[in-house]
Amino acid sequence: MDAQIAVPAGAPRQGTTTATPHSSRAVVAAAIGNGLEMYDFTVYSFFAATIGRLFFPSSSPLASLLLSFATFGAGFVMRPLGAVLIGNMADRRGRKAALTLTIALMTAGTALIAFTPSHATIGVTATVLVVLGRLLQGLSAGGEIGAASALLLESASKGRRCFLVSWQAATQGAAALLGALSAAGVSAVLSPEALQSWGWRLPFLLGLLIAPVGMYIRRHLKETHEAAPHGSVVDVLRQHARTLVLGMLLMTGATASMYILIFYMPTYLIHSLHMPPVTAFLTACVAGATMLVMSPLFGLIADRLPTRKPMLYVASAVSLSCTYPGFVLLSSGAGLALTMGLIALGVTIMAVSNGAGAALLMEAFPRQHRATGMSVMYSLGVTLFGGFAPLIVTWLLGVTGNPIAPAWYLLASSAISLAALTLFPTYPGRD
């Protein structure tokens, strides 16, 4: 998936292969909104303990952390609603209108988290506003992935789809890298008191600076989909129910890996393995950089294969083989170099399937149902298995006291994905 963009609405599309200068704009447009979403989620997860103390005060630090992660997960509860409303909007009114709406909602949610005074200042209103901010972000994210991924797929020639779609994951890595760098920067520069008081807000404010640029680019996009005003969510559910369920289950391994290896890992290293905060943030930088580099690389490789599934089978098998030994090494007191190497390996395994997996999921739907179908599969999969992963893993660690607990969750998720993969339909090159 490369340098070809989408044809304007109404122009012939079938078999289109001619490169145009608009594909880079499609990548940037998809990247900025998706990146802002992942950046905010990354920063929130890094400062979950601080947010828990400031907005969810409790006599128990573990209870505050759990409430903070519950709020992190609450945003994911809104994803299915966003998938239905905004995904259907992308199929009925076009990708451009949906993507403009999602970045506006994400910006509003981020602003609420960045500017809301603490519980000590305005009481329970602070808690409500932070939860509302996460709900707006979740609503946005529910429709974002389907619309943005459809835009990327439809902006590519059929021989380059995996590569172009892989930039969806690559930009998530870039956003995680930027979020980790900003979190590590304020942690290194500010005193612990200043960081807890106001410094944690700075990375959120930085994210808000990206929003106007993204809004401008998305409003000036070339449309890739002719409006289909008679399409409906009911049609998608009725015609593709089995595919939707299998796709949701197929998302399990990838989304659990993403939210544990990238977003939860700093909290795990700090609170369970007692590593210094700056060191833990640096490992997140390694994870983000690995995702940024490896996703497009494996996307290029996937485009050379006649079908999408072989790379996904390889990724599943390697993940099942390496997850438990990796966490054993992490918990045994691994040094900084080995810790970063293990995390880079885990993210590389995850990146193997990013381009091929996204193309497989979207090609299972005809164009008029693609954004809705992808949004529903992704949002349900992420909500059930990714958004609450930090909460579940934190609970497991607290109940068992076993630092290997995250591996159990990842292994179960990978096994579910592998089973769904064997049954998922494949339509390589479907327009």
SULUR-V522039 format. One record per backbone hydrogen bond with DSSP energy under -1.0 kcal/mol. CO is the residue of the C=O (numbers start at 1). NH is the residue of the N-H. E is the energy in kcal/mol with one decimal. If there is no record, write none. Layout:
CO&NH&E / CO&NH&E
//
This chain:
2&4&-2.7 / 8&11&-2.1 / 13&16&-2.8 / 22&26&-2.0 / 23&27&-2.3 / 24&28&-2.5 / 25&29&-2.8 / 26&30&-2.5 / 27&31&-2.7 / 28&32&-2.6 / 29&33&-1.2 / 30&34&-2.0 / 31&35&-3.1 / 32&36&-2.4 / 33&37&-2.1 / 34&38&-2.4 / 35&39&-2.9 / 36&40&-2.3 / 37&41&-2.1 / 38&42&-2.6 / 39&43&-2.6 / 40&44&-2.5 / 41&45&-2.3 / 42&46&-2.1 / 43&47&-2.0 / 47&51&-2.9 / 48&52&-2.5 / 49&53&-1.9 / 50&54&-2.2 / 51&55&-2.6 / 52&56&-1.6 / 54&119&-2.6 / 60&64&-2.1 / 61&65&-2.3 / 62&66&-2.6 / 63&67&-2.4 / 64&68&-2.2 / 65&69&-2.5 / 66&70&-2.2 / 67&71&-2.0 / 68&72&-2.0 / 69&73&-2.5 / 70&74&-1.8 / 71&75&-1.2 / 73&76&-1.1 / 78&82&-2.4 / 79&83&-3.0 / 80&84&-2.2 / 81&85&-2.7 / 82&86&-2.3 / 84&88&-1.3 / 85&89&-1.4 / 86&90&-2.1 / 87&91&-1.5 / 88&92&-2.1 / 89&93&-3.2 / 94&98&-1.2 / 95&99&-2.4 / 96&100&-1.9 / 97&101&-1.7 / 98&102&-2.3 / 99&103&-1.6 / 100&104&-1.2 / 101&105&-2.3 / 102&106&-2.4 / 103&107&-2.0 / 104&108&-2.0 / 105&109&-2.2 / 106&110&-2.2 / 107&111&-2.3 / 108&112&-1.7 / 109&113&-1.6 / 110&114&-2.5 / 111&115&-2.2 / 112&116&-1.5 / 118&121&-1.0 / 118&122&-2.1 / 119&123&-2.0 / 122&125&-1.0 / 123&126&-1.6 / 124&128&-2.3 / 125&129&-2.5 / 126&130&-2.2 / 127&131&-2.2 / 128&132&-2.5 / 129&133&-2.4 / 130&134&-2.1 / 131&135&-2.2 / 132&136&-2.4 / 133&137&-2.1 / 134&138&-2.4 / 135&139&-2.4 / 136&140&-2.2 / 137&141&-2.7 / 138&142&-2.0 / 140&144&-1.6 / 141&145&-1.2 / 143&147&-1.7 / 144&148&-3.0 / 145&149&-2.7 / 146&150&-2.2 / 147&151&-2.1 / 148&152&-2.1 / 149&153&-2.7 / 150&154&-2.5 / 153&156&-1.2 / 157&160&-1.9 / 160&164&-2.0 / 161&165&-2.8 / 162&166&-1.7 / 164&167&-1.2 / 165&168&-2.0 / 166&170&-2.4 / 167&171&-2.3 / 168&172&-1.0 / 169&173&-2.0 / 170&174&-2.3 / 171&175&-2.5 / 172&176&-2.4 / 173&177&-2.5 / 174&178&-2.6 / 175&179&-2.8 / 176&180&-2.6 / 177&181&-2.6 / 178&182&-2.4 / 179&183&-2.3 / 180&184&-3.1 / 181&185&-2.5 / 182&186&-2.3 / 183&187&-2.0 / 184&188&-2.1 / 185&189&-2.2 / 186&190&-2.1 / 191&195&-2.7 / 192&196&-2.2 / 193&197&-1.9 / 194&198&-2.6 / 194&199&-3.0 / 195&200&-1.7 / 198&201&-1.6 / 199&202&-1.3 / 201&205&-2.1 / 202&206&-2.2 / 203&207&-1.8 / 204&208&-1.5 / 207&210&-1.2 / 210&214&-2.0 / 211&215&-2.6 / 212&216&-2.1 / 213&217&-2.4 / 214&218&-2.4 / 215&219&-1.8 / 218&221&-1.2 / 228&231&-2.1 / 232&236&-1.5 / 233&237&-2.7 / 234&238&-2.7 / 235&239&-2.7 / 236&240&-2.0 / 240&244&-2.5 / 241&245&-2.2 / 242&246&-2.5 / 243&247&-2.7 / 244&248&-2.2 / 245&249&-2.1 / 246&250&-2.5 / 247&251&-1.5 / 249&252&-1.3 / 251&255&-2.7 / 252&256&-2.4 / 253&257&-2.1 / 254&258&-2.3 / 255&259&-2.3 / 256&260&-1.6 / 257&261&-2.7 / 258&262&-1.6 / 258&263&-1.3 / 259&264&-1.3 / 260&265&-1.0 / 264&268&-2.2 / 265&269&-3.0 / 266&270&-2.2 / 267&271&-2.8 / 268&272&-2.0 / 268&273&-1.5 / 269&275&-2.8 / 276&280&-2.2 / 277&281&-2.4 / 278&282&-2.0 / 279&283&-1.6 / 280&284&-1.3 / 281&285&-1.7 / 282&286&-1.9 / 283&287&-2.1 / 284&288&-2.6 / 285&289&-2.6 / 286&290&-2.4 / 287&291&-2.2 / 288&292&-2.2 / 289&293&-2.1 / 290&294&-2.9 / 291&295&-1.7 / 293&297&-1.1 / 294&298&-2.6 / 295&299&-1.9 / 296&300&-2.3 / 297&301&-1.7 / 298&302&-2.5 / 299&303&-1.6 / 301&304&-1.4 / 302&305&-1.6 / 309&313&-2.4 / 310&314&-2.0 / 311&315&-2.4 / 312&316&-2.2 / 313&317&-2.4 / 314&318&-2.5 / 315&319&-2.3 / 316&320&-2.4 / 317&321&-1.5 / 318&322&-2.1 / 319&323&-1.9 / 322&326&-2.1 / 323&327&-1.9 / 324&328&-2.1 / 325&329&-2.2 / 326&330&-2.2 / 327&331&-2.4 / 330&333&-1.1 / 335&339&-2.6 / 336&340&-2.6 / 337&341&-2.2 / 338&342&-2.6 / 339&343&-2.1 / 340&344&-2.5 / 341&345&-2.2 / 342&346&-2.3 / 343&347&-2.5 / 344&348&-2.2 / 345&349&-2.3 / 346&350&-1.7 / 347&351&-2.4 / 348&352&-1.3 / 351&354&-1.1 / 353&357&-2.6 / 354&358&-2.0 / 355&359&-2.2 / 356&360&-2.4 / 357&361&-2.3 / 358&362&-2.2 / 359&363&-2.6 / 362&365&-1.7 / 366&369&-1.9 / 367&370&-1.0 / 369&373&-2.7 / 370&374&-2.8 / 371&375&-2.3 / 372&376&-2.6 / 373&377&-2.4 / 374&378&-2.7 / 375&379&-2.8 / 376&380&-2.3 / 377&381&-2.2 / 378&382&-3.0 / 379&383&-2.5 / 380&384&-2.5 / 381&385&-2.2 / 382&386&-1.9 / 382&387&-3.8 / 386&389&-1.4 / 388&392&-2.9 / 389&393&-3.0 / 390&394&-2.4 / 391&395&-2.2 / 392&396&-2.7 / 393&397&-2.6 / 394&398&-2.2 / 395&399&-2.6 / 396&400&-2.8 / 397&401&-2.1 / 402&405&-1.8 / 404&407&-1.7 / 405&409&-1.3 / 406&410&-2.1 / 407&411&-2.6 / 408&412&-2.1 / 409&413&-2.2 / 410&414&-2.5 / 411&415&-2.1 / 412&416&-1.9 / 413&417&-2.1 / 414&418&-2.2 / 415&419&-1.9 / 416&420&-2.2 / 417&421&-2.4 / 418&422&-1.5 / 420&424&-1.2 / 427&430&-2.0
//
